[in-house]
């Protein structure tokens, strides 16, 4: 991250000109002041990234001025410069908020070192609140022996060391974000920032500022200059999570950044160049969105340099026991409950369930089961709380605690969607031949009924179903992709 404005406060003309020439060699804009009054006037007009401040000035004490500067909302990093150095003055300056301390005479190489340190430090401070910390379940990332997981591991090994843009697709809960972290950790950029921006969670009115930053006064509320995620991720990796949610108005600007590696902040005119590796994720079929005119084709091809598909649990059923055992070990340690594995019927229930929420749902289910289980006994099918009857084996081995509190597991178990029957819709639990409907069929019937009852209003239907409008949109898109557009003819508005 390059500095944009440097202020030199120095009364010695030779030293002032030397500092100016060093910074100009780095093509950095410099403002000059030979006393504190001029320095105050500069700071009142505009913010600075770095200030070289003489300790003794004609109209005051540089140390006291440092204390004042340290209270500014947009305070620069301050390097104290003095020809009368002592341990006491150095300690006092650092306590007052100085970034560094340099003695006269100094060499240009000394200033170069300070400049590099200051730029690195400033970027670390800026990205600290945005750094995507490793989640606790990263150790489960590549658990599995299925062919699908073997191929995924081989793909990561091959692509991670490169700078290729990666597009990671897969259903919700499959671990797309964790796979992106694995690409980052195995890349040459692993020592640089890893910045995430959730494109679905940022307001459309602010997303451009989130991406590219803004200048002070660019819009109402922009009281200070702010660097965007691209700028903060410079030399590192930027994760565009749920990239399909980027509004069309921003897609052209994003394409330019990916092509040219440069942009301007909102309200600014200075072109900022960045060196960022892009990893994007999506739980949607982006090509389908392209065909519908919802996503730019050129942006799709720019992102889809190296496509990676994360398999659902339905595509790697043989990995379910390994993942369940892994989560069991973790949550027994976390909650201090020593359960003795899974009962046979619990393992059968784990394998029989379709896991629409994938690995995330499996993880949550195992954690809940550990909490509901009695120490020293195996996890039962009842404790898992998955749809279906508790097996006879589990009935016989259920503890006294479980028998006396039968409603606890069922209260925490996922409930089937509830919706009033609508004429013409099959919302019962069985089909015409008396067979119990699968959960996905019940879910589709409930959504169909909610849309009928609300005359196709998606917002009202989502509220009736107790889900978010985004979840409803994703479900409807799944049905359309499968050739069953159950909302055909419905109100496509979300209000």
HUDAUR-V972910 format. One line per field, one symbol per residue. ss: DSSP state (@ for helix, = for strand, . for the rest). phi: phi as a letter, one per 40 degrees, with the letter a starting at -180 (. if undefined). burial: + if it has 24 or more other ideal C-beta (glycine too) atoms within 12 Angstrom, else -. A space follows every 50 residues. Layout:
ss: ???
phi: ???
burial: ???
//
This chain:
ss: .....====...@@@@@@@@@@@@@....====..@@@@@@@@@@....= ====.==..==@@@@@@@@.......======....@@@@@@@@@....= ===....@@@@@@@@@@@@@@@@@@@@...=....@@@@@......@@@@ @@@@@@@@@......====......@@@@@@@@@@........=====.. ......@@@@@@==...........==.@@@@....=====.@@@..@@@ @@@@@@@@@@.===.=....===...======...@@@@@@.....@@@@ @@@..====...@@@.@@@@@@@@@@@@@@@@@@@......=.@@@@@@@ @@.....@@@@@@@@@@@@@@@......=.@@@@.......@@@@@@..@ @@@@.@@@@@@@.................=.....=..@@@@@@@@@@@@ @@@....@@@@@@@@...@@@@@@@@@@@@@..............
phi: .ccbabbbbaccccccccccccccccfbcbbbabaccccccccccacbca bcbccbbdbicccccdcccccccbcccbbcbabbcacccccccccchcca abcccbbdcccccccccccccccccccdcbccccccccccdbcibcdccc ccccccdccdccbccbbbbiccgchcccccccdcccbccccbcbbbbccc ccdccbcccccbgaccgcadgccacbcccccccdgbbbcccfcccccdcb ccccdcccccfaabccgbbccbcbbbcbbbbacbccccccccgcaccccd cccccbcbbccccccadccdccccccccccccccbgbcccgbcdcccccc ccccfccgccccdcccccccccccdgbcccccccgcdhccccccccbccc ccccbcccccccccccdbaccbdgbcbccbcccgcccccccccccccccc cccbfgcccccccccgbcccccdcccccccccgbccbdgccccbb
burial: ++++++++++++--++-+++-++--+-+-+++++++-++--++---++++ +++++++----++-++--++---+++++++++------+---+--+++++ ++++-+----+--++--+++-++--++--+++----+--+++++-+-++- -++-++--++--+++++++++++++++++++++++++-+--+++++++++ -+---++++++++++--+------+++++++++++++++++++++++--+ +-+++-++--+-++++-+---+-+++++++++++++--+----+++--++ -+++-++++++++++++-+++++++++++-++----+-+-+++-++++++ +-++++++++++++++++++++++--++++++++++++-+---+--+++- -+------+---++-++-+-------+-----------+-++++++++++ ++++-+-++-++-++----++++++++++------++--+-----
//
